[in-house]
Amino acid sequence: AVVSTQSTGKELGVPTANMDKKAVDTAKNLSTVPSIYHGRNYGLEYTVIEHNPLTRGVVYIPGFTSGKDTDECIILKNYFENLSTGNFLCYDPRGIGMSDLPFTDCNLSTWIEDAQKMINMMHEITGK
């Protein structure tokens, strides 16, 4: 989805005064056209909405027996798709949804590990 915005590039932390018009337009487009991709890593099924790899992101950590297809997560995905900046990652913890392991083989430590892996993935995406 493309979101129209009156972006100047300044909200990205980009010093627009020293940039030519093409560079400013590129900075604007980085924030207004999200890349949405689905993947699988560490045995976890996840979705990433990436507007600009230079900005921080939000990792949605689902509640007990919840995953990336809950109403709350769907609302957040729609919200981040329509933002002009920001990154979002949601996932199915192991034992839930499309991720590996049966539910009965998981425990709180498993889900804490999953959350840490997804937070680290967001750090890799954003470089922060």
Residue frames relative to the residue before (quaternion, step in Angstrom):
aa qw qx qy qz dx dy dz
A 1.0000 0.0000 0.0000 0.0000 0.00 0.00 0.00
V 0.2482 -0.7487 0.5962 0.1499 3.54 -0.99 0.84
V 0.1657 -0.7826 0.5966 0.0643 3.53 -0.84 1.01
S 0.3096 -0.7405 0.5574 0.2124 3.57 -0.75 0.96
T 0.0095 0.7996 -0.5976 0.0585 3.54 -1.04 0.79
Q 0.4131 -0.6720 0.5485 0.2774 3.55 -1.27 0.32
S 0.1439 0.8445 -0.5008 0.1238 3.56 1.12 0.73
T 0.2398 -0.7564 0.5923 0.1401 3.53 -1.12 0.77
G 0.5308 -0.6015 0.4195 0.4248 3.56 1.24 -0.33
K 0.5558 0.6317 -0.3896 0.3745 3.61 1.20 -0.45
E 0.6415 0.5300 -0.3437 0.4352 3.61 1.01 -0.70
L 0.6149 0.5295 -0.3479 0.4696 3.58 1.27 -0.21
G 0.4934 -0.6436 0.4408 0.3847 3.55 1.24 -0.19
V 0.4697 0.6737 -0.4370 0.3667 3.57 1.25 0.38
P 0.3704 -0.7323 0.5214 0.2337 3.63 -0.76 0.97
T 0.1776 -0.8545 0.4812 0.0819 3.58 0.26 1.28
A 0.5552 0.6226 -0.4045 0.3749 3.62 1.11 -0.47
N 0.7438 0.3856 -0.2133 0.5026 3.59 1.09 -0.64
M 0.6142 0.5587 -0.3382 0.4430 3.58 1.25 0.21
D 0.4449 -0.6516 0.5291 0.3123 3.55 -1.14 0.58
K 0.7210 -0.4608 0.2939 0.4260 3.57 -1.27 0.33
K 0.6448 0.5295 -0.3322 0.4399 3.61 0.92 -0.83
A 0.6616 0.5013 -0.3076 0.4651 3.62 0.95 -0.84
V 0.6356 0.5103 -0.3269 0.4783 3.59 1.03 -0.78
D 0.6518 0.5085 -0.3153 0.4661 3.60 0.93 -0.86
T 0.6269 0.5235 -0.3336 0.4708 3.58 1.02 -0.76
A 0.6470 0.5108 -0.3196 0.4673 3.60 0.93 -0.85
K 0.6354 0.5188 -0.3294 0.4676 3.59 1.01 -0.78
N 0.6882 0.4927 -0.2875 0.4482 3.57 0.84 -0.97
L 0.5779 0.5762 -0.3812 0.4344 3.59 1.08 -0.59
S 0.7433 0.4121 -0.2289 0.4746 3.56 1.00 -0.77
T 0.7372 0.4534 -0.2521 0.4329 3.64 1.06 -0.46
V 0.7319 0.3355 -0.2261 0.5483 3.62 1.14 -0.35
P 0.1998 -0.8248 0.5136 0.1263 3.59 -0.11 1.21
S 0.3191 -0.6652 0.6316 0.2382 3.51 -1.27 0.55
I 0.0752 -0.7884 0.6102 0.0202 3.57 -0.74 1.03
Y 0.1374 0.7987 -0.5760 0.1064 3.54 -0.65 1.05
H 0.2974 -0.7257 0.6031 0.1455 3.48 -1.28 0.63
G 0.0547 0.8238 -0.5613 0.0579 3.54 -0.97 0.74
R 0.2758 -0.7131 0.6176 0.1843 3.45 -1.41 -0.06
N 0.1769 0.7566 -0.6062 0.1694 3.54 -0.76 1.11
Y 0.8246 0.1527 -0.1485 0.5241 3.59 -1.06 0.75
G 0.6308 -0.5303 0.3360 0.4560 3.61 1.19 0.39
L 0.6041 0.5486 -0.3391 0.4681 3.58 1.33 0.21
E 0.3220 -0.7072 0.6009 0.1875 3.53 -1.08 0.84
Y 0.0643 0.8267 -0.5537 0.0763 3.62 -0.76 0.98
T 0.2232 -0.7216 0.6368 0.1545 3.53 -1.42 0.27
V 0.1001 -0.7825 0.6134 0.0380 3.57 -0.99 0.90
I 0.1113 -0.7249 0.6754 0.0768 3.54 -1.10 0.84
E 0.0125 -0.8272 0.5582 -0.0636 3.54 -0.41 1.27
H 0.1822 -0.7841 0.5881 0.0784 3.55 -0.65 1.17
N 0.7890 -0.0859 0.1292 0.5945 3.53 0.85 -0.99
P 0.3780 -0.7547 0.4833 0.2323 3.58 -0.54 1.08
L 0.6034 0.5732 -0.3568 0.4243 3.59 1.25 -0.17
T 0.6806 0.4653 -0.2932 0.4841 3.60 1.22 -0.25
R 0.5985 -0.5682 0.4303 0.3658 3.54 -1.22 0.49
G 0.2423 -0.7873 0.5520 0.1297 3.54 -1.25 0.30
V 0.4041 -0.6733 0.5674 0.2481 3.50 -1.40 0.17
V 0.1568 -0.7453 0.6405 0.0984 3.55 -1.00 0.89
Y 0.2609 -0.7526 0.5868 0.1458 3.56 -0.69 1.13
I 0.1261 -0.7731 0.6203 0.0421 3.56 -0.62 1.19
P 0.3185 -0.7931 0.4858 0.1830 3.58 -0.33 1.22
G 0.5410 -0.6190 0.4681 0.3241 3.53 -1.24 0.50
F 0.7678 -0.3619 0.2670 0.4563 3.55 -1.33 0.04
T 0.8515 0.0264 -0.1111 0.5118 3.57 -0.84 1.14
S 0.5588 0.5770 -0.4038 0.4380 3.59 1.18 0.48
G 0.1365 -0.7887 0.5939 0.0805 3.54 -1.25 0.45
K 0.7689 -0.3864 0.2682 0.4331 3.53 -1.26 -0.45
D 0.6753 0.4818 -0.3052 0.4676 3.59 1.23 -0.04
T 0.3927 0.7044 -0.4966 0.3208 3.60 1.18 0.43
D 0.6692 -0.4992 0.3582 0.4180 3.59 -1.22 0.39
E 0.6487 0.5309 -0.3253 0.4375 3.59 0.92 -0.90
C 0.6871 0.4810 -0.2873 0.4627 3.57 0.89 -0.93
I 0.6288 0.5287 -0.3358 0.4608 3.60 0.99 -0.77
I 0.6319 0.5184 -0.3277 0.4739 3.59 1.00 -0.79
L 0.6716 0.4890 -0.2966 0.4710 3.60 0.92 -0.88
K 0.6202 0.5290 -0.3492 0.4622 3.61 0.99 -0.77
N 0.6606 0.4977 -0.3075 0.4704 3.60 0.90 -0.90
Y 0.6302 0.5393 -0.3268 0.4530 3.57 0.98 -0.83
F 0.7177 0.4451 -0.2592 0.4685 3.60 0.80 -0.99
E 0.5878 0.5563 -0.3758 0.4515 3.61 1.10 -0.53
N 0.7465 0.4121 -0.2124 0.4772 3.58 1.04 -0.77
L 0.4992 0.6208 -0.4464 0.4077 3.60 1.24 0.05
S 0.4481 -0.6741 0.5045 0.3004 3.55 -1.22 0.30
T 0.7829 0.1129 -0.0860 0.6058 3.59 1.25 -0.08
G 0.5995 0.5729 -0.4193 0.3696 3.57 -1.25 0.19
N 0.2345 -0.7595 0.5952 0.1178 3.54 -1.20 0.60
F 0.1105 -0.7972 0.5933 0.0149 3.56 -1.10 0.72
L 0.0235 -0.7765 0.6296 -0.0063 3.54 -1.04 0.85
C 0.0273 0.7697 -0.6375 0.0215 3.55 -0.96 0.92
Y 0.0791 -0.8221 0.5638 -0.0089 3.57 -1.09 0.60
D 0.4130 -0.6263 0.5892 0.3001 3.50 -1.41 0.19
P 0.3670 -0.7159 0.5398 0.2478 3.62 -0.63 1.00
R 0.6336 -0.5171 0.3930 0.4204 3.57 -1.19 0.44
G 0.7651 0.3144 -0.2762 0.4894 3.52 -1.00 0.94
I 0.7316 0.3397 -0.1946 0.5581 3.59 1.30 -0.14
G 0.8402 0.1431 -0.1124 0.5108 3.57 -1.02 0.76
M 0.8135 -0.2725 0.2206 0.4641 3.56 -1.00 -0.92
S 0.5165 0.6539 -0.4189 0.3608 3.62 1.22 0.00
D 0.6584 -0.5460 0.3764 0.3560 3.53 -1.35 0.39
L 0.7651 0.3945 -0.3319 0.3858 3.49 -1.49 0.25
P 0.4533 -0.6365 0.5413 0.3106 3.56 -1.10 0.65
F 0.6372 -0.5475 0.3873 0.3797 3.57 -1.13 0.65
T 0.6708 0.5284 -0.3011 0.4246 3.59 0.95 -0.88
D 0.6639 0.4894 -0.3041 0.4766 3.62 1.23 -0.32
C 0.6322 0.5283 -0.3215 0.4668 3.59 1.29 0.04
N 0.0497 -0.7694 0.6353 0.0443 3.52 -1.30 0.42
L 0.7584 -0.3752 0.2517 0.4699 3.57 -1.26 -0.01
S 0.6310 0.5382 -0.3364 0.4462 3.61 0.99 -0.76
T 0.6070 0.5523 -0.3399 0.4592 3.59 1.07 -0.77
W 0.7208 0.4547 -0.2525 0.4582 3.56 0.82 -1.01
I 0.5970 0.5302 -0.3636 0.4798 3.59 1.15 -0.53
E 0.6243 0.5263 -0.3278 0.4752 3.60 1.02 -0.79
D 0.6435 0.5275 -0.3194 0.4536 3.57 0.95 -0.91
A 0.6548 0.5094 -0.3134 0.4621 3.59 0.90 -0.92
Q 0.6617 0.5041 -0.3126 0.4586 3.59 0.92 -0.88
K 0.6361 0.5264 -0.3288 0.4585 3.60 1.00 -0.78
M 0.6847 0.4714 -0.2906 0.4738 3.59 0.95 -0.83
I 0.6079 0.5232 -0.3540 0.4810 3.61 1.08 -0.63
N 0.6486 0.5069 -0.3129 0.4738 3.58 0.98 -0.82
M 0.6220 0.5346 -0.3399 0.4602 3.58 1.05 -0.73
M 0.6400 0.5050 -0.3272 0.4778 3.60 1.00 -0.80
H 0.6107 0.5333 -0.3505 0.4687 3.61 1.03 -0.69
E 0.6488 0.5107 -0.3161 0.4673 3.59 1.00 -0.79
I 0.6492 0.5240 -0.3091 0.4565 3.58 1.00 -0.85
T 0.7892 0.3492 -0.1632 0.4781 3.56 0.80 -1.04
G 0.3775 -0.7282 0.4911 0.2932 3.58 1.17 -0.42
K 0.6338 0.5055 -0.3273 0.4854 3.59 1.27 0.35
